[in-house]
Amino acid sequence: MDDEIQNFFKVWMIATICLCYCYYISSTIPRAFFRLLSILPVLFIFLTLPFSLHSFHLGGPTTFFLVWLSSFKLVLFSFNQPPLSLSPNIFHFISIASLPIKLKQQPIKTNNPKLENLVFLAAIIRAYDYRESMHSYMILILYCCHMYLGIELVLAIAAAPVRTVFGFEIEPQFNEPYLSTSLQDFWGRRWNLMVTSILRPTVYDPVRSVSTGIFGITCASRAAMLATFLVSGLMHELIYYYLSRVSPTWEVTWFFVLHGVCTAVEVAVKKVMIRRGWRLHPVVSGLLTLTFLAVSGNWLFFPQLVRNGVDRKAIREYAILVNFVRSKLPVNLVNSL
């Protein structure tokens, strides 16, 4: 555990140095092609850094933050696009580039993890002790809840120091996804909003802009939506590779392609239903949405992780983490816990 934590700090120290280079050197280079060319070595370094980490809870978030979010933000920066192009100083630049945060543009309801969510996550982890006697559907429910609560907690922990030290007002990463009434609602307005906000300017808007003159605005919007889901699937496939170090099976990519197609169909069907005055009750549409997410997740999203033992590795790490923290605490404090 000590070696892993040392590697973790080394990875982030290198990443910080790379971001300083982007701020002080790349920013002086004319935007577009030449600035992007100057940033390419940094993108390559970000691709290699997660290989130094083997822990699920350190390697997973690092891969997500650097290989996906930071890289996409730096690509936008090379074309002088927000959010990094608006950074007034190096501390702001590094924070926004390396962490899954988005500054508030207008007042918005905060959505920090609640105490009951932490208790629920702890209960799920404890329930894994009895997984051998559980039905597969029950394990699927635990995995879905664990994924949501775990990601929400990691993102909140990552954002907390920036909010505390610099006083940034940060937009929430989730908006109660379990209340989704459609796939469009789930992916566009409720689930992992940081990813949504970075995929829109890097994938959706460019594809839509290029396609509009060729196919028309309606087909262009659908093509942009499918392209966005495809890129999301490929990035998840890459994260899975870092976590398992096993060649891709493309299941998770197909999961997002499937959801892209179904979301596009859903949007078209809803337009027809609205014109005819038809509308499903939110409770019905919500249950259908969550059921489809769970069934398709069990089919395509989770198998690659389960097959390679990533889920069991993550569960074991909780015990290792608790023991590590206890070993670093004073003896009298440990005895009192």
C-alpha positions as CSV (number, residue, x, y, z in Angstrom):
1,M,0.0,0.0,0.0
2,D,2.9,2.4,0.8
3,D,4.5,1.8,-2.6
4,E,1.1,2.4,-4.3
5,I,0.6,5.7,-2.5
6,Q,4.1,6.8,-3.4
7,N,3.5,6.0,-7.1
8,F,0.2,7.9,-6.8
9,F,1.9,11.0,-5.7
10,K,4.6,10.6,-8.3
11,V,2.0,10.3,-11.1
12,W,0.2,13.5,-10.0
13,M,3.5,15.4,-9.5
14,I,4.4,14.5,-13.2
15,A,0.9,15.5,-14.3
16,T,1.2,18.8,-12.5
17,I,4.5,19.6,-14.2
18,C,3.0,18.8,-17.5
19,L,0.1,21.1,-16.9
20,C,2.6,23.9,-15.9
21,Y,4.2,23.4,-19.2
22,C,0.9,23.7,-21.0
23,Y,0.1,26.9,-19.0
24,Y,3.5,28.6,-19.4
25,I,4.7,27.3,-22.8
26,S,1.8,26.0,-24.9
27,S,-0.3,29.0,-24.1
28,T,2.2,31.3,-25.9
29,I,2.0,29.2,-29.1
30,P,-0.7,30.3,-31.7
31,R,-3.9,28.3,-31.1
32,A,-5.1,25.4,-33.3
33,F,-2.6,23.1,-35.0
34,F,0.7,24.3,-33.6
35,R,-0.6,24.6,-30.0
36,L,-2.2,21.1,-30.3
37,L,1.2,19.8,-31.6
38,S,2.9,21.2,-28.5
39,I,0.4,19.5,-26.3
40,L,0.6,16.1,-27.9
41,P,3.6,15.0,-25.7
42,V,1.5,15.8,-22.6
43,L,-1.4,13.7,-23.9
44,F,1.0,10.8,-24.5
45,I,2.4,11.1,-21.0
46,F,-1.1,11.2,-19.6
47,L,-1.8,7.9,-21.4
48,T,1.2,6.2,-19.8
49,L,0.9,7.5,-16.2
50,P,-1.9,5.2,-15.0
51,F,0.2,2.1,-15.8
52,S,2.2,2.9,-12.7
53,L,-0.9,2.3,-10.5
54,H,-2.5,-1.0,-9.8
55,S,-5.1,-0.1,-7.2
56,F,-8.7,0.2,-8.3
57,H,-9.4,3.2,-6.1
58,L,-6.3,5.1,-7.1
59,G,-5.8,4.0,-10.7
60,G,-9.4,4.2,-11.7
61,P,-10.0,7.9,-10.8
62,T,-6.5,8.9,-12.0
63,T,-7.3,7.3,-15.4
64,F,-10.7,9.0,-15.6
65,F,-9.2,12.4,-14.6
66,L,-6.1,12.5,-16.7
67,V,-6.7,10.2,-19.7
68,W,-10.2,11.3,-20.3
69,L,-11.2,14.7,-18.8
70,S,-7.8,16.4,-18.7
71,S,-6.9,15.3,-22.2
72,F,-10.2,16.5,-23.7
73,K,-9.9,19.8,-21.8
74,L,-6.3,20.3,-23.2
75,V,-7.6,19.6,-26.7
76,L,-10.1,22.4,-26.2
77,F,-7.4,24.6,-24.8
78,S,-5.3,24.1,-27.9
79,F,-8.2,25.8,-29.9
80,N,-8.5,28.5,-27.2
81,Q,-11.8,27.1,-26.0
82,P,-13.1,27.0,-22.4
83,P,-12.7,26.0,-19.7
84,L,-8.9,26.3,-19.6
85,S,-8.7,29.3,-21.9
86,L,-10.5,31.3,-19.2
87,S,-8.0,30.5,-16.4
88,P,-6.6,33.7,-14.7
89,N,-3.7,31.9,-13.0
90,I,-1.7,28.7,-12.8
91,F,-3.6,27.4,-9.8
92,H,-6.9,27.8,-11.5
93,F,-5.6,26.2,-14.6
94,I,-4.2,23.1,-12.8
95,S,-7.3,22.7,-10.7
96,I,-9.7,22.9,-13.6
97,A,-7.5,20.8,-15.9
98,S,-6.8,17.9,-13.5
99,L,-10.0,17.6,-11.5
100,P,-13.6,16.7,-12.4
101,I,-14.9,20.1,-11.6
102,K,-16.9,22.8,-13.5
103,L,-17.3,26.3,-12.1
104,K,-20.9,27.5,-11.7
105,Q,-22.0,29.9,-14.4
106,Q,-25.3,30.6,-12.6
107,P,-26.9,29.7,-9.3
108,I,-27.7,26.0,-9.2
109,K,-28.8,23.6,-6.6
110,T,-25.9,21.9,-4.9
111,N,-25.8,18.1,-4.7
112,N,-23.1,17.0,-2.4
113,P,-23.1,13.4,-1.1
114,K,-25.4,13.1,1.9
115,L,-24.5,11.3,5.1
116,E,-27.2,8.7,4.4
117,N,-25.5,8.0,1.0
118,L,-22.2,7.3,2.8
119,V,-24.0,5.0,5.3
120,F,-25.7,3.3,2.3
121,L,-22.4,2.7,0.6
122,A,-20.9,1.3,3.8
123,A,-23.9,-1.1,4.0
124,I,-23.4,-2.2,0.4
125,I,-19.8,-3.0,1.1
126,R,-20.7,-5.0,4.2
127,A,-23.4,-6.9,2.2
128,Y,-20.7,-8.2,-0.2
129,D,-19.6,-10.5,2.6
130,Y,-22.8,-12.5,1.9
131,R,-22.7,-12.3,-1.9
132,E,-22.2,-16.0,-2.4
133,S,-25.7,-16.6,-1.0
134,M,-27.3,-13.8,-2.9
135,H,-29.4,-14.0,-6.1
136,S,-27.7,-12.6,-9.2
137,Y,-30.4,-9.9,-9.5
138,M,-29.6,-8.7,-6.0
139,I,-25.9,-8.5,-6.7
140,L,-26.8,-6.5,-9.9
141,I,-28.8,-4.0,-7.7
142,L,-25.8,-3.7,-5.3
143,Y,-23.4,-3.1,-8.2
144,C,-25.6,-0.4,-9.7
145,C,-26.0,1.4,-6.3
146,H,-22.3,1.0,-5.5
147,M,-21.3,2.5,-8.9
148,Y,-23.4,5.5,-8.4
149,L,-22.5,6.2,-4.7
150,G,-18.9,5.3,-5.3
151,I,-18.4,7.7,-8.2
152,E,-20.3,10.4,-6.5
153,L,-18.1,10.1,-3.4
154,V,-14.8,10.1,-5.5
155,L,-15.8,13.2,-7.4
156,A,-16.9,15.0,-4.2
157,I,-13.6,14.1,-2.5
158,A,-11.6,15.4,-5.6
159,A,-13.6,18.6,-5.7
160,A,-13.6,19.4,-1.9
161,P,-10.0,20.7,-1.6
162,V,-10.5,23.1,-4.5
163,R,-13.7,24.4,-3.1
164,T,-12.1,24.8,0.3
165,V,-8.8,26.3,-0.7
166,F,-9.8,28.6,-3.6
167,G,-13.4,29.1,-2.7
168,F,-14.7,28.0,-6.1
169,E,-18.4,27.5,-6.6
170,I,-18.6,24.1,-8.3
171,E,-21.6,22.6,-10.1
172,P,-22.8,19.2,-8.9
173,Q,-21.7,16.1,-10.7
174,F,-25.0,14.2,-10.3
175,N,-28.6,15.3,-10.2
176,E,-30.4,12.4,-8.6
177,P,-30.2,10.0,-11.5
178,Y,-32.5,7.5,-9.9
179,L,-35.3,10.0,-10.6
180,S,-34.7,9.9,-14.4
181,T,-37.8,9.6,-16.5
182,S,-36.1,8.9,-19.8
183,L,-32.7,7.9,-21.3
184,Q,-32.3,11.5,-22.5
185,D,-33.0,12.8,-19.0
186,F,-30.6,10.3,-17.5
187,W,-27.6,10.8,-19.8
188,G,-28.1,14.5,-20.5
189,R,-29.3,16.0,-17.3
190,R,-28.6,13.7,-14.4
191,W,-25.7,11.2,-14.7
192,N,-22.0,12.3,-14.4
193,L,-22.6,15.9,-15.7
194,M,-18.9,16.6,-15.9
195,V,-18.6,14.0,-18.7
196,T,-21.6,15.5,-20.4
197,S,-20.2,19.0,-20.3
198,I,-16.8,17.9,-21.8
199,L,-18.3,15.7,-24.5
200,R,-20.6,18.4,-25.8
201,P,-17.9,20.9,-27.0
202,T,-15.4,18.2,-28.0
203,V,-17.7,15.7,-29.9
204,Y,-21.4,16.7,-30.1
205,D,-21.0,20.3,-31.2
206,P,-18.3,19.7,-33.9
207,V,-20.1,16.7,-35.4
208,R,-23.4,18.5,-35.4
209,S,-21.9,21.6,-37.0
210,V,-20.1,19.6,-39.8
211,S,-23.2,17.3,-40.4
212,T,-25.8,20.0,-40.6
213,G,-24.8,21.3,-44.0
214,I,-24.8,17.7,-45.3
215,F,-27.8,16.0,-43.7
216,G,-29.9,18.8,-42.3
217,I,-30.3,19.8,-38.6
218,T,-32.4,16.8,-37.5
219,C,-30.1,14.1,-38.9
220,A,-27.1,16.1,-37.8
221,S,-28.3,16.2,-34.2
222,R,-28.9,12.4,-34.2
223,A,-25.5,11.8,-35.8
224,A,-23.8,14.0,-33.2
225,M,-25.7,12.1,-30.4
226,L,-24.5,8.7,-31.7
227,A,-20.9,10.0,-32.1
228,T,-21.0,11.3,-28.5
229,F,-22.1,7.9,-27.2
230,L,-19.5,6.1,-29.3
231,V,-16.7,8.2,-28.0
232,S,-18.0,7.7,-24.4
233,G,-18.0,4.0,-25.0
234,L,-14.4,4.0,-26.4
235,M,-13.2,6.0,-23.4
236,H,-14.9,3.6,-21.0
237,E,-13.2,0.7,-22.9
238,L,-9.9,2.4,-22.3
239,I,-10.6,2.8,-18.6
240,Y,-11.5,-0.9,-18.4
241,Y,-8.2,-1.7,-20.0
242,Y,-6.3,0.2,-17.4
243,L,-8.3,-1.5,-14.6
244,S,-8.0,-5.1,-15.9
245,R,-4.9,-4.9,-18.2
246,V,-6.8,-7.3,-20.4
247,S,-7.5,-6.8,-24.2
248,P,-10.8,-5.1,-24.9
249,T,-13.9,-7.2,-25.7
250,W,-15.9,-4.1,-26.8
251,E,-18.9,-5.0,-24.7
252,V,-18.9,-1.6,-22.9
253,T,-18.5,0.2,-26.2
254,W,-21.6,-1.6,-27.5
255,F,-23.4,-0.7,-24.3
256,F,-23.0,3.0,-25.1
257,V,-23.7,2.5,-28.8
258,L,-27.0,0.7,-27.8
259,H,-27.9,3.6,-25.5
260,G,-27.1,6.1,-28.2
261,V,-29.4,4.4,-30.7
262,C,-32.1,4.0,-28.1
263,T,-31.8,7.6,-26.9
264,A,-32.1,8.9,-30.5
265,V,-35.1,6.7,-31.1
266,E,-36.6,7.8,-27.8
267,V,-36.2,11.5,-28.7
268,A,-37.9,10.9,-32.1
269,V,-40.8,9.0,-30.5
270,K,-41.3,11.6,-27.8
271,K,-41.7,14.3,-30.5
272,V,-44.5,12.3,-32.2
273,M,-46.2,11.5,-28.8
274,I,-46.1,15.2,-27.8
275,R,-47.7,16.3,-31.1
276,R,-50.5,13.8,-30.5
277,G,-50.9,14.7,-26.9
278,W,-49.7,11.4,-25.6
279,R,-47.5,11.1,-22.5
280,L,-46.4,8.4,-20.2
281,H,-46.8,8.9,-16.4
282,P,-43.4,9.8,-14.9
283,V,-43.5,6.8,-12.6
284,V,-44.0,4.5,-15.6
285,S,-41.4,6.1,-17.7
286,G,-39.0,6.2,-14.8
287,L,-39.4,2.5,-14.0
288,L,-38.9,1.6,-17.7
289,T,-35.8,3.8,-17.9
290,L,-34.2,2.3,-14.8
291,T,-35.1,-1.2,-15.8
292,F,-33.5,-0.8,-19.2
293,L,-30.4,0.7,-17.7
294,A,-30.1,-2.3,-15.2
295,V,-30.8,-5.0,-17.8
296,S,-28.4,-3.5,-20.5
297,G,-25.8,-2.9,-17.8
298,N,-26.0,-6.5,-16.7
299,W,-25.7,-7.6,-20.3
300,L,-22.9,-5.3,-21.5
301,F,-21.5,-2.9,-18.9
302,F,-20.6,-5.1,-15.9
303,P,-19.5,-8.5,-17.5
304,Q,-16.1,-7.3,-18.5
305,L,-15.3,-6.1,-15.0
306,V,-16.7,-9.2,-13.3
307,R,-15.0,-11.6,-15.7
308,N,-11.6,-10.1,-14.9
309,G,-12.2,-9.9,-11.2
310,V,-12.1,-6.1,-11.1
311,D,-15.2,-6.1,-8.9
312,R,-13.7,-8.4,-6.3
313,K,-10.5,-6.4,-6.4
314,A,-12.3,-3.2,-5.6
315,I,-14.2,-4.9,-2.7
316,R,-10.9,-6.3,-1.2
317,E,-9.3,-2.9,-1.4
318,Y,-11.8,-1.5,1.1
319,A,-10.5,-3.8,3.8
320,I,-6.9,-3.0,2.8
321,L,-7.6,0.7,3.0
322,V,-9.3,0.4,6.4
323,N,-6.3,-1.6,7.8
324,F,-3.8,0.9,6.3
325,V,-5.6,3.9,7.9
326,R,-5.8,2.1,11.2
327,S,-2.0,1.3,11.0
328,K,-1.3,5.0,10.6
329,L,-3.4,6.2,13.6
330,P,-2.2,6.5,17.2
331,V,-2.7,3.3,19.2
332,N,-5.0,4.9,21.7
333,L,-7.2,6.2,18.9
334,V,-7.3,2.8,17.2
335,N,-8.4,1.2,20.5
336,S,-11.2,3.7,20.9
337,L,-12.6,3.0,17.4
